[in-house]
Amino acid sequence: MKSLLSLLLVVAAASGLQMDPKSHYSLRSGSRCRNGGTLRRGFCDCPPGFSGKKCEIDQSEECFSGDGRDYRGTAAQSESGQRCLGWNYVRIVHRLRPVVQDGGNYCRNPGQSDRPWCWVRSGRKITKEFCKIPRCEEELTPESCGERRQKRFKVVGGTVTTVETQPWIASIFHKVRAAKRPVFRCGGTLIAPCWVLSAAHCFPDGAATSVSRLSVVLGNNALNETDLQREQHFQVHRLIVHEEFDNKDQSFNNDIALLEIRSSSGKCAVRSESVRTACLPPEHRMLPPGAVCDVAGYGKEGEHLWYISQYLRQAQVELVAQSVCTDKDYYGGLVTDNMFCAASPDWSKDACKSDSGGPLVCEVDGRMFLFGIVSWGHGCAMAFRPGVYTRVTNYNRWIRKSTGLSAITAGSMYPQK
């Protein structure tokens, strides 16, 4: 018996295999115990709350952060309620990958998925299904603004994208008596956990707007789809339209508004891969003409289309010099000092109807800063008629005064010249 055991150990060592602890064979001497485990006689002696061959399984982990790549809990149930199949079983019997070495049949994210998943049996087939695990609540702070996981490139001439590329974008809805469901009204930008910045013209009734009819969704990939793993839903607690906005003459000056949001449980937004805040630049600072920025929204893909995109789209545009935008061949005196213009050089990309209120963000030192709010323009993607945006940096003091937040701007992270 002893010689047989020795032979098995030699064969295992030569082939690089690990012997199963349950068979009383030891782990290879090079194995290291994790999470404070101690190696005793070739086995990991795990501290309370941890298990597995290397103490890699955290039995107390009940939620996942980010995309769940680091999740090491014991959840083993799919969203449809099915029990997960063992990773090794699926690999060996059904020859399906990816391989998870330390997962057993627990939910994991070994690839590029949005969240932990597992293999489940669906009739005679083995299919991939996301797991029934809640996201951990992560605090949104000024220090975490402007971050996004993916970077791809209304929006006319743009491309369909995922909300992770624009995790600060908000969808503002309005309840209409004649409609069964709330109707999309405008876009917006999350600038603090409880505050969304949008355009004043999105609320034609101004201060008389009934906030009980408004709602906001963050993390929205498509207006006609629901993804509870990505989305966060809110009621509007308070609406503040700039007191000097007057659009009777279609001037759009001071086209800016704030929405204070709360969930049904009274909470504000929490940080996730699909929900983050955009940074606000310091007061009266602006990037030079020609700087490339992103504009995003759910608006029309063409001026003459009767329907909006439904899916989130984004495009890259360049900032236009103020002297050019106020030239008589462009908009002349219609563009005030509280506005700026942006367009693509070939006039193929632009914001359009229903993109109103959405963000124009520019990357500075690795973070995305909100420089503009989609405001107005003549047509969509027309030559010499660039999109016009509210100049956010003219309103830093108004934003701080209206919200009562002293740390609303992330100017400390903006490179000083």
Secondary structure as UniProt FT lines:
FT   HELIX           2..15
FT   HELIX           21..23
FT   TURN            29..30
FT   TURN            35..36
FT   STRAND          38..40
FT   TURN            41..42
FT   STRAND          43..45
FT   TURN            48..49
FT   STRAND          50..51
FT   TURN            53..54
FT   STRAND          57..58
FT   TURN            59..60
FT   TURN            66..67
FT   TURN            69..70
FT   STRAND          77..78
FT   TURN            79..80
FT   HELIX           87..93
FT   TURN            104..105
FT   STRAND          117..122
FT   TURN            123..124
FT   STRAND          125..131
FT   HELIX           142..144
FT   TURN            145..146
FT   STRAND          159..160
FT   HELIX           163..165
FT   TURN            167..168
FT   STRAND          169..174
FT   TURN            177..178
FT   STRAND          183..192
FT   TURN            193..194
FT   STRAND          195..198
FT   HELIX           200..202
FT   TURN            204..205
FT   HELIX           206..208
FT   HELIX           211..213
FT   STRAND          214..218
FT   TURN            223..224
FT   TURN            228..230
FT   STRAND          232..241
FT   TURN            243..244
FT   TURN            248..249
FT   TURN            253..254
FT   STRAND          257..262
FT   TURN            264..265
FT   TURN            283..284
FT   TURN            289..290
FT   STRAND          292..297
FT   TURN            303..304
FT   STRAND          313..320
FT   HELIX           322..325
FT   TURN            328..331
FT   HELIX           332..334
FT   TURN            337..338
FT   STRAND          339..343
FT   TURN            345..346
FT   TURN            353..354
FT   TURN            356..357
FT   STRAND          359..364
FT   TURN            365..366
FT   STRAND          367..376
FT   TURN            383..384
FT   STRAND          387..391
FT   HELIX           392..394
FT   HELIX           396..403
FT   TURN            406..407
FT   HELIX           411..413
//
